[in-house]
């Protein structure tokens, strides 16, 4: 009997896939976002100007089957103030 194995992405492939998806959304500022995966944890870093952009990125990250946890280190700029978003 032939056993099927589940395809597992390498950390680098997962990082590139998520980052490419984020960059393809068409928002220039999203190109500044960096992704790094450590096992099933995805780390997001960078700075955005709106909570809407952050929500788009988090939706992409959380919908990825290989990601069990998202560590959000993205700052949302509001005027001259910065807010750190905790995960």
N, C-alpha and C positions, 0 to 999 in steps of 0.2 A: 504494500500500500504506500502511496506517495503522500508525504506530509508537506503541507504548505507552511512556509514560514512567513511571518509578518515582516514586511519591509521596514527596516529601521534606518532613519536618516542619521548621518554623522552630525556632530554638533556644528561643524562648519557648513554643511549643506542646509541644515535647518536654519541657521543664522542667515545665510544668503537668501533662502526662499522667503523668509518673513520680511527681511529688509527690502528685497525686490518688490514684494507685494505692496509694502508701505510706500515705496518710491513711485510706484505706478499709479497711485491715487491722483496724481496730477497737482498736488500742492507743493510749490517749490520749497517751503520751509521744512517739509517732511524729509527732504534729502539730507537734513542735518542730523536726523535721528540715527543713533547707532544701536545695533543689536549684538548681543553676545549670548550664546547658550552654554550652559554648564549642565550636562545631563538633560533632565527634563525641565530645568529652570531657565527661563528667558529673562535676560537683563536688558532693559530699555534705558537709554541715556540720551540726553540732549535737552533742547529748549524749544518751546513752542509759544505762539502768541495767542492761542485760544484753547479753551477747554474742549471745544468741538473736535479739533485736530487730535487732541489726546484721546478722546473717546473713540475715534476712528482707529487709531493705532491699537488701543487696548482690545477692541473688538476683534481685530485681525489676530492679535497674539493669543487671545483666549479661545479663539475658534480653531487653533492649530492642535490636531490630535496628539502630537508628540510633546506638547507643552502641558505640564502639570501645575506649574507655578510661574507667575510673572512678577519680577522685581522691578517696580516702576521707579526709575530715577530721573524721570522727565520733569523739568521745571516749566511751569506755565507763567509767562510774562504777562503782567497786568499793568499797563502804563509803565511807570518806572519801578514798580515793585515786583518782586519775584515770590512765587509760592512754590514750596516743595510739596509734591504729591507723594504721600506714603502709600505703600502697597497694602 
